[in-house]
Amino acid sequence: MERQFGQHTIAFEAPDIVRFVFRGDIEPTDQQGMHDFVEELHARHGLLYLLGDLRLGTGLSQETRKRLGQAPSHVPYKAMVFFGASFSMRTLFNMLNRAYVLMSRTTVSTVFVETEQEARDWLAQQRTLPPNG
């Protein structure tokens, strides 16, 4: 199952991976559509793992950053891994993650790696950990 949101793509890989491919900036309508789709997947499949391809991502539009700052949304992930991120994308996603942790008092294991294979290997390792591990 795959959907397009602006330039970005989200694909569900059974049993529990949500694969994002970011291209360019994330606009508010993209972000809202992606959020709604992931919530739909979460309702069907429970907690998920996020696999994020940031090789072509450039950031969030100013309006998207503003909206996320005003109303951080629930993150239905056991763990998140991003690959191919530029320095600026790593910085941006780290800041978003820290803001989420502060506002929700919830932590989600999040890492950045260079390649998709490293990302998939990390997710496989996460599956072997106990629920709170």
The 8 nearest C-alpha neighbors of each residue, nearest first, counted from 0:
[[1, 11, 10, 2, 12, 9, 13, 17],
 [2, 0, 10, 9, 11, 3, 8, 12],
 [3, 1, 9, 8, 10, 4, 0, 36],
 [2, 4, 8, 7, 5, 9, 6, 1],
 [5, 3, 29, 7, 6, 8, 32, 2],
 [4, 6, 7, 29, 3, 28, 26, 8],
 [5, 7, 22, 4, 8, 3, 23, 21],
 [8, 6, 21, 4, 22, 5, 20, 3],
 [9, 7, 3, 20, 19, 2, 4, 10],
 [8, 10, 19, 2, 18, 1, 20, 3],
 [9, 11, 1, 18, 0, 17, 12, 2],
 [10, 12, 17, 0, 16, 18, 13, 1],
 [13, 11, 16, 14, 17, 15, 10, 18],
 [14, 12, 15, 11, 16, 17, 44, 0],
 [13, 15, 12, 16, 44, 11, 47, 17],
 [14, 16, 47, 13, 48, 12, 17, 44],
 [17, 15, 48, 12, 47, 11, 49, 18],
 [16, 18, 11, 49, 10, 50, 48, 12],
 [19, 17, 50, 10, 9, 51, 49, 16],
 [18, 20, 9, 51, 8, 52, 21, 50],
 [21, 19, 52, 8, 7, 51, 9, 53],
 [20, 22, 56, 7, 53, 55, 19, 52],
 [23, 21, 56, 55, 7, 6, 20, 24],
 [22, 24, 56, 57, 55, 21, 25, 58],
 [25, 23, 58, 59, 57, 60, 26, 56],
 [24, 26, 59, 60, 29, 58, 30, 23],
 [25, 27, 29, 60, 28, 63, 30, 24],
 [28, 26, 63, 30, 29, 31, 62, 25],
 [27, 29, 31, 30, 26, 32, 4, 5],
 [30, 28, 4, 26, 32, 27, 31, 5],
 [29, 31, 27, 33, 28, 32, 34, 26],
 [30, 32, 34, 28, 33, 29, 27, 35],
 [31, 33, 35, 29, 34, 30, 28, 36],
 [34, 32, 30, 36, 31, 35, 29, 37],
 [33, 35, 31, 37, 32, 36, 30, 38],
 [36, 34, 38, 32, 33, 37, 31, 39],
 [35, 37, 39, 33, 38, 34, 32, 40],
 [38, 36, 40, 34, 39, 35, 41, 33],
 [39, 37, 41, 35, 40, 36, 42, 34],
 [38, 40, 36, 42, 37, 41, 35, 43],
 [41, 39, 37, 43, 38, 42, 44, 36],
 [40, 42, 45, 38, 44, 43, 39, 37],
 [41, 43, 39, 40, 44, 45, 38, 37],
 [44, 42, 40, 41, 45, 39, 38, 46],
 [43, 45, 41, 40, 42, 46, 15, 47],
 [46, 44, 41, 42, 43, 47, 40, 75],
 [47, 45, 76, 75, 77, 41, 44, 48],
 [46, 48, 76, 15, 77, 16, 75, 45],
 [47, 49, 16, 76, 78, 77, 79, 15],
 [50, 48, 79, 17, 16, 18, 80, 51],
 [51, 49, 18, 80, 81, 17, 19, 79],
 [52, 50, 81, 19, 18, 53, 80, 49],
 [51, 53, 20, 82, 54, 19, 81, 21],
 [52, 54, 84, 56, 83, 55, 21, 82],
 [53, 55, 83, 84, 52, 56, 82, 85],
 [56, 54, 22, 53, 21, 23, 57, 52],
 [57, 55, 22, 23, 21, 53, 54, 58],
 [56, 58, 23, 24, 55, 88, 22, 59],
 [59, 57, 24, 56, 88, 25, 60, 23],
 [58, 60, 25, 24, 63, 64, 61, 26],
 [59, 61, 63, 62, 26, 24, 25, 64],
 [60, 62, 64, 63, 65, 59, 26, 66],
 [61, 63, 65, 60, 64, 66, 27, 26],
 [64, 62, 27, 66, 60, 65, 61, 26],
 [65, 63, 61, 67, 62, 66, 59, 68],
 [64, 66, 62, 68, 63, 67, 61, 69],
 [67, 65, 63, 69, 68, 64, 62, 70],
 [66, 68, 71, 64, 70, 69, 65, 63],
 [67, 69, 65, 66, 70, 71, 64, 98],
 [70, 68, 66, 67, 65, 71, 64, 72],
 [69, 71, 67, 68, 72, 66, 65, 102],
 [72, 70, 67, 68, 69, 99, 73, 102],
 [71, 73, 70, 74, 67, 99, 34, 103],
 [72, 74, 75, 71, 103, 99, 38, 34],
 [73, 75, 76, 72, 107, 99, 77, 38],
 [76, 74, 46, 73, 47, 41, 77, 38],
 [77, 75, 47, 48, 46, 78, 74, 49],
 [76, 78, 48, 47, 46, 107, 75, 79],
 [79, 77, 108, 48, 76, 107, 109, 49],
 [80, 78, 49, 109, 48, 108, 50, 110],
 [81, 79, 110, 50, 109, 111, 118, 51],
 [82, 80, 51, 111, 50, 52, 112, 110],
 [83, 81, 112, 113, 52, 114, 84, 111],
 [82, 84, 54, 113, 53, 114, 52, 85],
 [85, 83, 53, 54, 88, 82, 89, 86],
 [84, 86, 88, 87, 89, 83, 54, 53],
 [85, 87, 89, 88, 90, 84, 91, 83],
 [86, 88, 90, 85, 89, 91, 84, 58],
 [89, 87, 91, 85, 90, 86, 84, 92],
 [90, 88, 86, 92, 87, 91, 84, 93],
 [89, 91, 87, 93, 88, 92, 94, 86],
 [90, 92, 88, 94, 93, 89, 87, 95],
 [91, 93, 95, 89, 94, 90, 88, 96],
 [94, 92, 96, 90, 95, 91, 89, 97],
 [93, 95, 97, 91, 92, 96, 98, 90],
 [96, 94, 92, 98, 93, 97, 99, 91],
 [95, 97, 93, 99, 94, 98, 92, 100],
 [98, 96, 100, 94, 99, 95, 93, 101],
 [97, 99, 95, 101, 96, 100, 102, 94],
 [98, 100, 96, 102, 97, 101, 103, 95],
 [101, 99, 97, 104, 105, 103, 98, 106],
 [102, 100, 98, 104, 99, 103, 97, 105],
 [103, 101, 99, 100, 104, 98, 71, 105],
 [104, 102, 105, 100, 101, 99, 73, 71],
 [105, 103, 100, 101, 102, 106, 99, 98],
 [106, 104, 103, 100, 107, 99, 101, 102],
 [107, 105, 100, 108, 104, 99, 103, 96],
 [106, 108, 78, 109, 77, 105, 76, 79],
 [109, 107, 78, 79, 106, 110, 77, 80],
 [108, 110, 79, 80, 78, 107, 111, 81],
 [111, 109, 80, 81, 112, 79, 108, 78],
 [110, 112, 81, 82, 80, 113, 109, 89],
 [113, 111, 82, 114, 118, 81, 117, 110],
 [112, 114, 83, 82, 117, 111, 115, 84],
 [115, 113, 117, 116, 82, 112, 83, 118],
 [114, 116, 118, 117, 82, 119, 113, 52],
 [117, 115, 119, 118, 114, 120, 121, 113],
 [118, 116, 120, 114, 115, 119, 121, 112],
 [117, 119, 115, 121, 116, 120, 80, 112],
 [118, 120, 122, 116, 121, 117, 115, 123],
 [121, 119, 117, 123, 118, 122, 116, 124],
 [120, 122, 124, 118, 119, 123, 117, 125],
 [123, 121, 125, 119, 124, 120, 118, 126],
 [124, 122, 120, 126, 121, 125, 119, 127],
 [123, 125, 121, 122, 126, 127, 120, 128],
 [126, 124, 122, 127, 128, 123, 121, 78],
 [125, 127, 123, 124, 128, 122, 129, 130],
 [128, 126, 125, 124, 129, 123, 132, 122],
 [129, 127, 132, 125, 126, 130, 124, 131],
 [128, 130, 132, 131, 127, 126, 125, 124],
 [131, 129, 132, 128, 77, 126, 127, 125],
 [132, 130, 129, 128, 77, 107, 108, 106],
 [131, 129, 128, 130, 125, 127, 108, 126]]
